[in-house]
Amino acid sequence: MRVVKSGFLRRAIGLDLKILLRLCVFTAKNFIQIKTYLIIGVLPIVMFSCYSPNSQEVMQDLKAIKGKWESYEGVKFNENWRFVNDSLFEGEGFSMNGSDTSFYESLRIVKKGDSIFYSVGLEERDRKVDFLLTDASRNNWTFTNPENEFPSIINYEINDDTIILVSISNIRGNKEQFFYLKRK
């Protein structure tokens, strides 16, 4: 009886070990495949999402906004941007009421040292407000000025070189306005 149990146990344990060994091999193969897919699929995403440009690279990326832009949805608003040099973009934002300009602001993006500022000049208030670039990627730029009541955050996002979504908001995030612009 003992021999039978022992043989039975040996066969059962041997069978379990074979199954366990096959599972380990199967799991190892899957792990290698999963690891390969992760490296091939996720690594490029991580690499591109980690783009952290310096100020010169940001100014080069900002060349994407150069040109004339008009609203295609929502608030009727236009922007025109000119590349002046490696440290300066000049532009204007305006709204038209028929053939009359109902709103006008002068715009500048200026590189000063390692910092970049978005500057808004309002004629009716005879003042200039600067916003510091606080976040940048190849096609998205966020400028902030927590001291300015509204807006305190200005964000530009360009899509396919033909569409810009401009959002302005306050620092608390409870007031926001969007401008949908397309290239003229």
Buried (B, 14 or more C-beta within 10 A) or exposed (E): EEEEEEEEEEEEEEEEEEEEEEEEEEEEEEEEEEEEEEEEEEEEEEEEEEEEEEBEEBBEBBEBBBBEBBBEEEEBBBBBBEBEEEBEBBBBBBBBEEEEEEBBBBBBBBBEEEEBBBBBBEEEEEEEBBBBBBEBBBBBBBBBBEEBEEBBBBBBBBEEEEBBBBBBBBBEEEEEEEBBBEBE
